[in-house]
Amino acid sequence: MPSLQVRDLPEHIYQKIVQLADAERRSITQETIVLLEKALEIEKQNKEHREVLFNSILNETNNNYQNHNVLDPVPLIREDRER
């Protein structure tokens, strides 16, 4: 099994891992693995959510342009200049 060594870990992060490990009755190593798994899964979910959101915005924008629901800025600019 691969090994990982983290250098220069801030003391407050280490202490938080120790507290969480104690609360969950795990070793520091076990708790660190659990935390990494959770963080990686959250990051994956966030990335998937951003991709879905981006695609929905892109589709909505394309639909608006196709249906001409978007205001043409030229008349608005002219109107503003005539004031």
PyMOL Python script that loads the backbone (N, CA, C, O; Angstrom):
from pymol import cmd

cmd.read_pdbstr("""\
ATOM      1  N   MET A   1       0.856  -1.179   0.000  1.00  0.00           N
ATOM      2  CA  MET A   1       0.000   0.000   0.000  1.00  0.00           C
ATOM      3  C   MET A   1       0.898   1.237   0.000  1.00  0.00           C
ATOM      4  O   MET A   1       1.897   1.286   0.718  1.00  0.00           O
ATOM      5  N   PRO A   2       0.538   2.232  -0.806  1.00  0.00           N
ATOM      6  CA  PRO A   2       1.349   3.462  -0.866  1.00  0.00           C
ATOM      7  C   PRO A   2       1.353   4.196   0.467  1.00  0.00           C
ATOM      8  O   PRO A   2       0.457   4.039   1.297  1.00  0.00           O
ATOM      9  N   SER A   3       2.369   4.984   0.635  1.00  0.00           N
ATOM     10  CA  SER A   3       2.533   5.777   1.847  1.00  0.00           C
ATOM     11  C   SER A   3       2.598   7.245   1.452  1.00  0.00           C
ATOM     12  O   SER A   3       3.040   7.590   0.357  1.00  0.00           O
ATOM     13  N   LEU A   4       2.150   8.102   2.363  1.00  0.00           N
ATOM     14  CA  LEU A   4       2.166   9.533   2.098  1.00  0.00           C
ATOM     15  C   LEU A   4       2.751  10.240   3.318  1.00  0.00           C
ATOM     16  O   LEU A   4       2.358   9.981   4.455  1.00  0.00           O
ATOM     17  N   GLN A   5       3.688  11.128   3.057  1.00  0.00           N
ATOM     18  CA  GLN A   5       4.274  11.921   4.130  1.00  0.00           C
ATOM     19  C   GLN A   5       3.981  13.388   3.838  1.00  0.00           C
ATOM     20  O   GLN A   5       4.228  13.865   2.730  1.00  0.00           O
ATOM     21  N   VAL A   6       3.463  14.094   4.815  1.00  0.00           N
ATOM     22  CA  VAL A   6       3.150  15.513   4.651  1.00  0.00           C
ATOM     23  C   VAL A   6       4.125  16.315   5.501  1.00  0.00           C
ATOM     24  O   VAL A   6       4.207  16.137   6.716  1.00  0.00           O
ATOM     25  N   ARG A   7       4.844  17.181   4.853  1.00  0.00           N
ATOM     26  CA  ARG A   7       5.821  18.016   5.568  1.00  0.00           C
ATOM     27  C   ARG A   7       5.199  19.399   5.849  1.00  0.00           C
ATOM     28  O   ARG A   7       4.335  19.875   5.112  1.00  0.00           O
ATOM     29  N   ASP A   8       5.654  19.998   6.897  1.00  0.00           N
ATOM     30  CA  ASP A   8       5.244  21.355   7.266  1.00  0.00           C
ATOM     31  C   ASP A   8       3.732  21.496   7.436  1.00  0.00           C
ATOM     32  O   ASP A   8       3.150  22.513   7.058  1.00  0.00           O
ATOM     33  N   LEU A   9       3.111  20.486   7.996  1.00  0.00           N
ATOM     34  CA  LEU A   9       1.680  20.544   8.288  1.00  0.00           C
ATOM     35  C   LEU A   9       1.461  21.540   9.418  1.00  0.00           C
ATOM     36  O   LEU A   9       2.084  21.421  10.474  1.00  0.00           O
ATOM     37  N   PRO A  10       0.584  22.521   9.214  1.00  0.00           N
ATOM     38  CA  PRO A  10       0.341  23.492  10.291  1.00  0.00           C
ATOM     39  C   PRO A  10      -0.171  22.791  11.554  1.00  0.00           C
ATOM     40  O   PRO A  10      -0.943  21.835  11.489  1.00  0.00           O
ATOM     41  N   GLU A  11       0.272  23.285  12.672  1.00  0.00           N
ATOM     42  CA  GLU A  11      -0.056  22.675  13.959  1.00  0.00           C
ATOM     43  C   GLU A  11      -1.564  22.615  14.200  1.00  0.00           C
ATOM     44  O   GLU A  11      -2.064  21.620  14.725  1.00  0.00           O
ATOM     45  N   HIS A  12      -2.294  23.671  13.822  1.00  0.00           N
ATOM     46  CA  HIS A  12      -3.738  23.688  14.085  1.00  0.00           C
ATOM     47  C   HIS A  12      -4.470  22.612  13.273  1.00  0.00           C
ATOM     48  O   HIS A  12      -5.476  22.072  13.734  1.00  0.00           O
ATOM     49  N   ILE A  13      -3.984  22.303  12.092  1.00  0.00           N
ATOM     50  CA  ILE A  13      -4.605  21.242  11.289  1.00  0.00           C
ATOM     51  C   ILE A  13      -4.323  19.884  11.921  1.00  0.00           C
ATOM     52  O   ILE A  13      -5.214  19.041  12.023  1.00  0.00           O
ATOM     53  N   TYR A  14      -3.086  19.680  12.342  1.00  0.00           N
ATOM     54  CA  TYR A  14      -2.733  18.423  12.996  1.00  0.00           C
ATOM     55  C   TYR A  14      -3.582  18.212  14.249  1.00  0.00           C
ATOM     56  O   TYR A  14      -4.107  17.121  14.472  1.00  0.00           O
ATOM     57  N   GLN A  15      -3.713  19.248  15.056  1.00  0.00           N
ATOM     58  CA  GLN A  15      -4.492  19.133  16.289  1.00  0.00           C
ATOM     59  C   GLN A  15      -5.961  18.826  15.992  1.00  0.00           C
ATOM     60  O   GLN A  15      -6.600  18.062  16.715  1.00  0.00           O
ATOM     61  N   LYS A  16      -6.485  19.420  14.932  1.00  0.00           N
ATOM     62  CA  LYS A  16      -7.878  19.158  14.557  1.00  0.00           C
ATOM     63  C   LYS A  16      -8.046  17.694  14.141  1.00  0.00           C
ATOM     64  O   LYS A  16      -9.039  17.060  14.499  1.00  0.00           O
ATOM     65  N   ILE A  17      -7.090  17.158  13.392  1.00  0.00           N
ATOM     66  CA  ILE A  17      -7.148  15.745  12.993  1.00  0.00           C
ATOM     67  C   ILE A  17      -7.077  14.851  14.227  1.00  0.00           C
ATOM     68  O   ILE A  17      -7.797  13.856  14.315  1.00  0.00           O
ATOM     69  N   VAL A  18      -6.219  15.199  15.175  1.00  0.00           N
ATOM     70  CA  VAL A  18      -6.101  14.427  16.410  1.00  0.00           C
ATOM     71  C   VAL A  18      -7.429  14.438  17.169  1.00  0.00           C
ATOM     72  O   VAL A  18      -7.878  13.399  17.655  1.00  0.00           O
ATOM     73  N   GLN A  19      -8.053  15.607  17.270  1.00  0.00           N
ATOM     74  CA  GLN A  19      -9.345  15.712  17.967  1.00  0.00           C
ATOM     75  C   GLN A  19     -10.410  14.876  17.274  1.00  0.00           C
ATOM     76  O   GLN A  19     -11.167  14.161  17.931  1.00  0.00           O
ATOM     77  N   LEU A  20     -10.471  14.963  15.946  1.00  0.00           N
ATOM     78  CA  LEU A  20     -11.468  14.187  15.204  1.00  0.00           C
ATOM     79  C   LEU A  20     -11.209  12.697  15.347  1.00  0.00           C
ATOM     80  O   LEU A  20     -12.150  11.916  15.492  1.00  0.00           O
ATOM     81  N   ALA A  21      -9.955  12.297  15.307  1.00  0.00           N
ATOM     82  CA  ALA A  21      -9.603  10.881  15.451  1.00  0.00           C
ATOM     83  C   ALA A  21     -10.027  10.367  16.824  1.00  0.00           C
ATOM     84  O   ALA A  21     -10.585   9.276  16.941  1.00  0.00           O
ATOM     85  N   ASP A  22      -9.761  11.152  17.851  1.00  0.00           N
ATOM     86  CA  ASP A  22     -10.175  10.757  19.204  1.00  0.00           C
ATOM     87  C   ASP A  22     -11.694  10.629  19.305  1.00  0.00           C
ATOM     88  O   ASP A  22     -12.208   9.673  19.887  1.00  0.00           O
ATOM     89  N   ALA A  23     -12.398  11.588  18.741  1.00  0.00           N
ATOM     90  CA  ALA A  23     -13.858  11.578  18.809  1.00  0.00           C
ATOM     91  C   ALA A  23     -14.441  10.375  18.071  1.00  0.00           C
ATOM     92  O   ALA A  23     -15.468   9.835  18.483  1.00  0.00           O
ATOM     93  N   GLU A  24     -13.805   9.957  17.000  1.00  0.00           N
ATOM     94  CA  GLU A  24     -14.305   8.835  16.202  1.00  0.00           C
ATOM     95  C   GLU A  24     -13.644   7.507  16.580  1.00  0.00           C
ATOM     96  O   GLU A  24     -13.922   6.471  15.975  1.00  0.00           O
ATOM     97  N   ARG A  25     -12.773   7.550  17.580  1.00  0.00           N
ATOM     98  CA  ARG A  25     -12.033   6.373  18.043  1.00  0.00           C
ATOM     99  C   ARG A  25     -11.265   5.705  16.897  1.00  0.00           C
ATOM    100  O   ARG A  25     -11.313   4.491  16.697  1.00  0.00           O
ATOM    101  N   ARG A  26     -10.555   6.562  16.157  1.00  0.00           N
ATOM    102  CA  ARG A  26      -9.718   6.098  15.058  1.00  0.00           C
ATOM    103  C   ARG A  26      -8.283   6.527  15.320  1.00  0.00           C
ATOM    104  O   ARG A  26      -8.013   7.404  16.142  1.00  0.00           O
ATOM    105  N   SER A  27      -7.376   5.888  14.601  1.00  0.00           N
ATOM    106  CA  SER A  27      -5.998   6.366  14.641  1.00  0.00           C
ATOM    107  C   SER A  27      -5.916   7.634  13.802  1.00  0.00           C
ATOM    108  O   SER A  27      -6.822   7.935  13.024  1.00  0.00           O
ATOM    109  N   ILE A  28      -4.829   8.368  13.965  1.00  0.00           N
ATOM    110  CA  ILE A  28      -4.640   9.579  13.168  1.00  0.00           C
ATOM    111  C   ILE A  28      -4.577   9.214  11.686  1.00  0.00           C
ATOM    112  O   ILE A  28      -5.120   9.928  10.842  1.00  0.00           O
ATOM    113  N   THR A  29      -3.924   8.116  11.378  1.00  0.00           N
ATOM    114  CA  THR A  29      -3.829   7.664   9.982  1.00  0.00           C
ATOM    115  C   THR A  29      -5.211   7.344   9.421  1.00  0.00           C
ATOM    116  O   THR A  29      -5.553   7.787   8.325  1.00  0.00           O
ATOM    117  N   GLN A  30      -6.002   6.582  10.164  1.00  0.00           N
ATOM    118  CA  GLN A  30      -7.347   6.237   9.702  1.00  0.00           C
ATOM    119  C   GLN A  30      -8.201   7.486   9.501  1.00  0.00           C
ATOM    120  O   GLN A  30      -8.913   7.605   8.504  1.00  0.00           O
ATOM    121  N   GLU A  31      -8.126   8.400  10.439  1.00  0.00           N
ATOM    122  CA  GLU A  31      -8.924   9.623  10.339  1.00  0.00           C
ATOM    123  C   GLU A  31      -8.489  10.464   9.148  1.00  0.00           C
ATOM    124  O   GLU A  31      -9.330  11.038   8.457  1.00  0.00           O
ATOM    125  N   THR A  32      -7.199  10.543   8.901  1.00  0.00           N
ATOM    126  CA  THR A  32      -6.696  11.300   7.754  1.00  0.00           C
ATOM    127  C   THR A  32      -7.191  10.698   6.447  1.00  0.00           C
ATOM    128  O   THR A  32      -7.566  11.426   5.528  1.00  0.00           O
ATOM    129  N   ILE A  33      -7.194   9.373   6.360  1.00  0.00           N
ATOM    130  CA  ILE A  33      -7.699   8.699   5.153  1.00  0.00           C
ATOM    131  C   ILE A  33      -9.178   9.002   4.962  1.00  0.00           C
ATOM    132  O   ILE A  33      -9.606   9.293   3.845  1.00  0.00           O
ATOM    133  N   VAL A  34      -9.956   8.940   6.020  1.00  0.00           N
ATOM    134  CA  VAL A  34     -11.396   9.241   5.936  1.00  0.00           C
ATOM    135  C   VAL A  34     -11.604  10.685   5.478  1.00  0.00           C
ATOM    136  O   VAL A  34     -12.444  10.950   4.618  1.00  0.00           O
ATOM    137  N   LEU A  35     -10.845  11.613   6.048  1.00  0.00           N
ATOM    138  CA  LEU A  35     -10.980  13.023   5.676  1.00  0.00           C
ATOM    139  C   LEU A  35     -10.608  13.256   4.215  1.00  0.00           C
ATOM    140  O   LEU A  35     -11.281  14.013   3.516  1.00  0.00           O
ATOM    141  N   LEU A  36      -9.545  12.613   3.754  1.00  0.00           N
ATOM    142  CA  LEU A  36      -9.145  12.749   2.352  1.00  0.00           C
ATOM    143  C   LEU A  36     -10.203  12.179   1.418  1.00  0.00           C
ATOM    144  O   LEU A  36     -10.519  12.781   0.392  1.00  0.00           O
ATOM    145  N   GLU A  37     -10.751  11.015   1.771  1.00  0.00           N
ATOM    146  CA  GLU A  37     -11.806  10.420   0.940  1.00  0.00           C
ATOM    147  C   GLU A  37     -13.017  11.347   0.844  1.00  0.00           C
ATOM    148  O   GLU A  37     -13.565  11.547  -0.240  1.00  0.00           O
ATOM    149  N   LYS A  38     -13.429  11.905   1.965  1.00  0.00           N
ATOM    150  CA  LYS A  38     -14.570  12.830   1.969  1.00  0.00           C
ATOM    151  C   LYS A  38     -14.274  14.066   1.127  1.00  0.00           C
ATOM    152  O   LYS A  38     -15.108  14.495   0.331  1.00  0.00           O
ATOM    153  N   ALA A  39     -13.091  14.633   1.305  1.00  0.00           N
ATOM    154  CA  ALA A  39     -12.730  15.844   0.569  1.00  0.00           C
ATOM    155  C   ALA A  39     -12.674  15.583  -0.929  1.00  0.00           C
ATOM    156  O   ALA A  39     -13.132  16.409  -1.718  1.00  0.00           O
ATOM    157  N   LEU A  40     -12.127  14.462  -1.323  1.00  0.00           N
ATOM    158  CA  LEU A  40     -12.039  14.142  -2.748  1.00  0.00           C
ATOM    159  C   LEU A  40     -13.417  13.894  -3.346  1.00  0.00           C
ATOM    160  O   LEU A  40     -13.667  14.276  -4.489  1.00  0.00           O
ATOM    161  N   GLU A  41     -14.304  13.268  -2.604  1.00  0.00           N
ATOM    162  CA  GLU A  41     -15.660  13.025  -3.097  1.00  0.00           C
ATOM    163  C   GLU A  41     -16.423  14.337  -3.208  1.00  0.00           C
ATOM    164  O   GLU A  41     -17.155  14.549  -4.175  1.00  0.00           O
ATOM    165  N   ILE A  42     -16.259  15.218  -2.229  1.00  0.00           N
ATOM    166  CA  ILE A  42     -16.917  16.524  -2.281  1.00  0.00           C
ATOM    167  C   ILE A  42     -16.421  17.308  -3.486  1.00  0.00           C
ATOM    168  O   ILE A  42     -17.213  17.934  -4.191  1.00  0.00           O
ATOM    169  N   GLU A  43     -15.106  17.277  -3.727  1.00  0.00           N
ATOM    170  CA  GLU A  43     -14.541  17.991  -4.873  1.00  0.00           C
ATOM    171  C   GLU A  43     -15.100  17.434  -6.175  1.00  0.00           C
ATOM    172  O   GLU A  43     -15.405  18.189  -7.098  1.00  0.00           O
ATOM    173  N   LYS A  44     -15.232  16.121  -6.249  1.00  0.00           N
ATOM    174  CA  LYS A  44     -15.791  15.489  -7.453  1.00  0.00           C
ATOM    175  C   LYS A  44     -17.243  15.930  -7.654  1.00  0.00           C
ATOM    176  O   LYS A  44     -17.651  16.257  -8.769  1.00  0.00           O
ATOM    177  N   GLN A  45     -18.018  15.935  -6.568  1.00  0.00           N
ATOM    178  CA  GLN A  45     -19.415  16.358  -6.662  1.00  0.00           C
ATOM    179  C   GLN A  45     -19.511  17.822  -7.056  1.00  0.00           C
ATOM    180  O   GLN A  45     -20.367  18.190  -7.860  1.00  0.00           O
ATOM    181  N   ASN A  46     -18.652  18.656  -6.505  1.00  0.00           N
ATOM    182  CA  ASN A  46     -18.665  20.080  -6.850  1.00  0.00           C
ATOM    183  C   ASN A  46     -18.349  20.283  -8.330  1.00  0.00           C
ATOM    184  O   ASN A  46     -18.977  21.102  -9.001  1.00  0.00           O
ATOM    185  N   LYS A  47     -17.379  19.538  -8.826  1.00  0.00           N
ATOM    186  CA  LYS A  47     -17.002  19.655 -10.229  1.00  0.00           C
ATOM    187  C   LYS A  47     -18.159  19.224 -11.128  1.00  0.00           C
ATOM    188  O   LYS A  47     -18.454  19.887 -12.122  1.00  0.00           O
ATOM    189  N   GLU A  48     -18.811  18.119 -10.783  1.00  0.00           N
ATOM    190  CA  GLU A  48     -19.958  17.658 -11.562  1.00  0.00           C
ATOM    191  C   GLU A  48     -21.091  18.680 -11.519  1.00  0.00           C
ATOM    192  O   GLU A  48     -21.742  18.929 -12.534  1.00  0.00           O
ATOM    193  N   HIS A  49     -21.328  19.273 -10.344  1.00  0.00           N
ATOM    194  CA  HIS A  49     -22.381  20.280 -10.203  1.00  0.00           C
ATOM    195  C   HIS A  49     -22.074  21.509 -11.056  1.00  0.00           C
ATOM    196  O   HIS A  49     -22.964  22.044 -11.716  1.00  0.00           O
ATOM    197  N   ARG A  50     -20.816  21.960 -11.044  1.00  0.00           N
ATOM    198  CA  ARG A  50     -20.437  23.107 -11.865  1.00  0.00           C
ATOM    199  C   ARG A  50     -20.625  22.814 -13.345  1.00  0.00           C
ATOM    200  O   ARG A  50     -21.053  23.683 -14.105  1.00  0.00           O
ATOM    201  N   GLU A  51     -20.307  21.591 -13.754  1.00  0.00           N
ATOM    202  CA  GLU A  51     -20.457  21.217 -15.153  1.00  0.00           C
ATOM    203  C   GLU A  51     -21.934  21.220 -15.565  1.00  0.00           C
ATOM    204  O   GLU A  51     -22.275  21.710 -16.641  1.00  0.00           O
ATOM    205  N   VAL A  52     -22.798  20.680 -14.723  1.00  0.00           N
ATOM    206  CA  VAL A  52     -24.236  20.682 -15.014  1.00  0.00           C
ATOM    207  C   VAL A  52     -24.762  22.109 -15.063  1.00  0.00           C
ATOM    208  O   VAL A  52     -25.530  22.457 -15.960  1.00  0.00           O
ATOM    209  N   LEU A  53     -24.359  22.928 -14.115  1.00  0.00           N
ATOM    210  CA  LEU A  53     -24.798  24.317 -14.075  1.00  0.00           C
ATOM    211  C   LEU A  53     -24.330  25.079 -15.305  1.00  0.00           C
ATOM    212  O   LEU A  53     -25.108  25.813 -15.913  1.00  0.00           O
ATOM    213  N   PHE A  54     -23.073  24.912 -15.675  1.00  0.00           N
ATOM    214  CA  PHE A  54     -22.533  25.574 -16.859  1.00  0.00           C
ATOM    215  C   PHE A  54     -23.302  25.156 -18.110  1.00  0.00           C
ATOM    216  O   PHE A  54     -23.647  25.999 -18.937  1.00  0.00           O
ATOM    217  N   ASN A  55     -23.570  23.861 -18.250  1.00  0.00           N
ATOM    218  CA  ASN A  55     -24.304  23.380 -19.423  1.00  0.00           C
ATOM    219  C   ASN A  55     -25.731  23.923 -19.457  1.00  0.00           C
ATOM    220  O   ASN A  55     -26.246  24.241 -20.529  1.00  0.00           O
ATOM    221  N   SER A  56     -26.369  24.030 -18.296  1.00  0.00           N
ATOM    222  CA  SER A  56     -27.738  24.568 -18.285  1.00  0.00           C
ATOM    223  C   SER A  56     -27.733  26.048 -18.656  1.00  0.00           C
ATOM    224  O   SER A  56     -28.623  26.508 -19.371  1.00  0.00           O
ATOM    225  N   ILE A  57     -26.741  26.795 -18.177  1.00  0.00           N
ATOM    226  CA  ILE A  57     -26.635  28.216 -18.539  1.00  0.00           C
ATOM    227  C   ILE A  57     -26.368  28.351 -20.028  1.00  0.00           C
ATOM    228  O   ILE A  57     -26.964  29.198 -20.693  1.00  0.00           O
ATOM    229  N   LEU A  58     -25.483  27.529 -20.550  1.00  0.00           N
ATOM    230  CA  LEU A  58     -25.163  27.557 -21.971  1.00  0.00           C
ATOM    231  C   LEU A  58     -26.387  27.227 -22.813  1.00  0.00           C
ATOM    232  O   LEU A  58     -26.652  27.894 -23.813  1.00  0.00           O
ATOM    233  N   ASN A  59     -27.126  26.212 -22.420  1.00  0.00           N
ATOM    234  CA  ASN A  59     -28.341  25.835 -23.160  1.00  0.00           C
ATOM    235  C   ASN A  59     -29.394  26.930 -23.095  1.00  0.00           C
ATOM    236  O   ASN A  59     -30.046  27.231 -24.095  1.00  0.00           O
ATOM    237  N   GLU A  60     -29.559  27.523 -21.921  1.00  0.00           N
ATOM    238  CA  GLU A  60     -30.546  28.595 -21.766  1.00  0.00           C
ATOM    239  C   GLU A  60     -30.178  29.798 -22.627  1.00  0.00           C
ATOM    240  O   GLU A  60     -31.036  30.408 -23.265  1.00  0.00           O
ATOM    241  N   THR A  61     -28.899  30.126 -22.633  1.00  0.00           N
ATOM    242  CA  THR A  61     -28.423  31.251 -23.441  1.00  0.00           C
ATOM    243  C   THR A  61     -28.658  30.979 -24.918  1.00  0.00           C
ATOM    244  O   THR A  61     -29.130  31.848 -25.650  1.00  0.00           O
ATOM    245  N   ASN A  62     -28.328  29.770 -25.350  1.00  0.00           N
ATOM    246  CA  ASN A  62     -28.546  29.410 -26.751  1.00  0.00           C
ATOM    247  C   ASN A  62     -30.020  29.447 -27.113  1.00  0.00           C
ATOM    248  O   ASN A  62     -30.376  29.909 -28.197  1.00  0.00           O
ATOM    249  N   ASN A  63     -30.878  28.971 -26.231  1.00  0.00           N
ATOM    250  CA  ASN A  63     -32.326  28.987 -26.486  1.00  0.00           C
ATOM    251  C   ASN A  63     -32.853  30.414 -26.573  1.00  0.00           C
ATOM    252  O   ASN A  63     -33.693  30.716 -27.421  1.00  0.00           O
ATOM    253  N   ASN A  64     -32.367  31.288 -25.704  1.00  0.00           N
ATOM    254  CA  ASN A  64     -32.808  32.680 -25.746  1.00  0.00           C
ATOM    255  C   ASN A  64     -32.417  33.352 -27.055  1.00  0.00           C
ATOM    256  O   ASN A  64     -33.210  34.095 -27.633  1.00  0.00           O
ATOM    257  N   TYR A  65     -31.223  33.101 -27.517  1.00  0.00           N
ATOM    258  CA  TYR A  65     -30.794  33.694 -28.773  1.00  0.00           C
ATOM    259  C   TYR A  65     -31.579  33.123 -29.946  1.00  0.00           C
ATOM    260  O   TYR A  65     -31.927  33.845 -30.881  1.00  0.00           O
ATOM    261  N   GLN A  66     -31.852  31.838 -29.892  1.00  0.00           N
ATOM    262  CA  GLN A  66     -32.622  31.214 -30.978  1.00  0.00           C
ATOM    263  C   GLN A  66     -34.066  31.703 -30.988  1.00  0.00           C
ATOM    264  O   GLN A  66     -34.662  31.868 -32.052  1.00  0.00           O
ATOM    265  N   ASN A  67     -34.621  31.931 -29.811  1.00  0.00           N
ATOM    266  CA  ASN A  67     -36.012  32.381 -29.713  1.00  0.00           C
ATOM    267  C   ASN A  67     -36.123  33.901 -29.717  1.00  0.00           C
ATOM    268  O   ASN A  67     -37.226  34.435 -29.603  1.00  0.00           O
ATOM    269  N   HIS A  68     -35.015  34.597 -29.844  1.00  0.00           N
ATOM    270  CA  HIS A  68     -34.979  36.062 -29.875  1.00  0.00           C
ATOM    271  C   HIS A  68     -35.569  36.679 -28.614  1.00  0.00           C
ATOM    272  O   HIS A  68     -36.191  37.740 -28.671  1.00  0.00           O
ATOM    273  N   ASN A  69     -35.375  36.022 -27.484  1.00  0.00           N
ATOM    274  CA  ASN A  69     -35.849  36.561 -26.209  1.00  0.00           C
ATOM    275  C   ASN A  69     -34.831  37.512 -25.583  1.00  0.00           C
ATOM    276  O   ASN A  69     -35.073  38.093 -24.525  1.00  0.00           O
ATOM    277  N   VAL A  70     -33.712  37.657 -26.241  1.00  0.00           N
ATOM    278  CA  VAL A  70     -32.666  38.521 -25.712  1.00  0.00           C
ATOM    279  C   VAL A  70     -32.836  39.910 -26.307  1.00  0.00           C
ATOM    280  O   VAL A  70     -33.056  40.064 -27.509  1.00  0.00           O
ATOM    281  N   LEU A  71     -32.731  40.910 -25.456  1.00  0.00           N
ATOM    282  CA  LEU A  71     -32.869  42.279 -25.933  1.00  0.00           C
ATOM    283  C   LEU A  71     -31.690  42.657 -26.817  1.00  0.00           C
ATOM    284  O   LEU A  71     -30.545  42.305 -26.537  1.00  0.00           O
ATOM    285  N   ASP A  72     -31.990  43.373 -27.879  1.00  0.00           N
ATOM    286  CA  ASP A  72     -30.933  43.878 -28.754  1.00  0.00           C
ATOM    287  C   ASP A  72     -30.367  45.131 -28.101  1.00  0.00           C
ATOM    288  O   ASP A  72     -31.121  46.062 -27.817  1.00  0.00           O
ATOM    289  N   PRO A  73     -29.069  45.183 -27.856  1.00  0.00           N
ATOM    290  CA  PRO A  73     -28.501  46.320 -27.132  1.00  0.00           C
ATOM    291  C   PRO A  73     -28.426  47.612 -27.956  1.00  0.00           C
ATOM    292  O   PRO A  73     -28.316  48.697 -27.386  1.00  0.00           O
ATOM    293  N   VAL A  74     -28.484  47.509 -29.269  1.00  0.00           N
ATOM    294  CA  VAL A  74     -28.328  48.698 -30.108  1.00  0.00           C
ATOM    295  C   VAL A  74     -29.403  49.748 -29.825  1.00  0.00           C
ATOM    296  O   VAL A  74     -29.058  50.907 -29.596  1.00  0.00           O
ATOM    297  N   PRO A  75     -30.684  49.395 -29.832  1.00  0.00           N
ATOM    298  CA  PRO A  75     -31.701  50.425 -29.523  1.00  0.00           C
ATOM    299  C   PRO A  75     -31.544  51.011 -28.115  1.00  0.00           C
ATOM    300  O   PRO A  75     -31.810  52.192 -27.895  1.00  0.00           O
ATOM    301  N   LEU A  76     -31.115  50.183 -27.177  1.00  0.00           N
ATOM    302  CA  LEU A  76     -30.930  50.682 -25.809  1.00  0.00           C
ATOM    303  C   LEU A  76     -29.793  51.704 -25.756  1.00  0.00           C
ATOM    304  O   LEU A  76     -29.899  52.722 -25.072  1.00  0.00           O
ATOM    305  N   ILE A  77     -28.720  51.432 -26.472  1.00  0.00           N
ATOM    306  CA  ILE A  77     -27.591  52.359 -26.508  1.00  0.00           C
ATOM    307  C   ILE A  77     -28.002  53.665 -27.187  1.00  0.00           C
ATOM    308  O   ILE A  77     -27.667  54.749 -26.709  1.00  0.00           O
ATOM    309  N   ARG A  78     -28.727  53.560 -28.300  1.00  0.00           N
ATOM    310  CA  ARG A  78     -29.194  54.765 -28.998  1.00  0.00           C
ATOM    311  C   ARG A  78     -30.098  55.602 -28.115  1.00  0.00           C
ATOM    312  O   ARG A  78     -29.984  56.827 -28.063  1.00  0.00           O
ATOM    313  N   GLU A  79     -31.004  54.917 -27.417  1.00  0.00           N
ATOM    314  CA  GLU A  79     -31.906  55.624 -26.533  1.00  0.00           C
ATOM    315  C   GLU A  79     -31.134  56.355 -25.446  1.00  0.00           C
ATOM    316  O   GLU A  79     -31.457  57.492 -25.103  1.00  0.00           O
ATOM    317  N   ASP A  80     -30.125  55.706 -24.912  1.00  0.00           N
ATOM    318  CA  ASP A  80     -29.327  56.341 -23.872  1.00  0.00           C
ATOM    319  C   ASP A  80     -28.545  57.529 -24.406  1.00  0.00           C
ATOM    320  O   ASP A  80     -28.400  58.531 -23.706  1.00  0.00           O
ATOM    321  N   ARG A  81     -28.046  57.442 -25.606  1.00  0.00           N
ATOM    322  CA  ARG A  81     -27.280  58.549 -26.206  1.00  0.00           C
ATOM    323  C   ARG A  81     -28.154  59.749 -26.514  1.00  0.00           C
ATOM    324  O   ARG A  81     -27.675  60.883 -26.488  1.00  0.00           O
ATOM    325  N   GLU A  82     -29.429  59.520 -26.807  1.00  0.00           N
ATOM    326  CA  GLU A  82     -30.343  60.594 -27.161  1.00  0.00           C
ATOM    327  C   GLU A  82     -30.833  61.372 -25.947  1.00  0.00           C
ATOM    328  O   GLU A  82     -31.488  62.402 -26.108  1.00  0.00           O
ATOM    329  N   ARG A  83     -30.545  60.925 -24.783  1.00  0.00           N
ATOM    330  CA  ARG A  83     -30.995  61.623 -23.575  1.00  0.00           C
ATOM    331  C   ARG A  83     -30.269  62.911 -23.376  1.00  0.00           C
ATOM    332  O   ARG A  83     -30.529  63.622 -22.405  1.00  0.00           O
TER     333      ARG A  83
END
""", "prot")
cmd.dss("prot")
cmd.show_as("cartoon", "prot")
cmd.util.cbc("prot")
cmd.orient("prot")
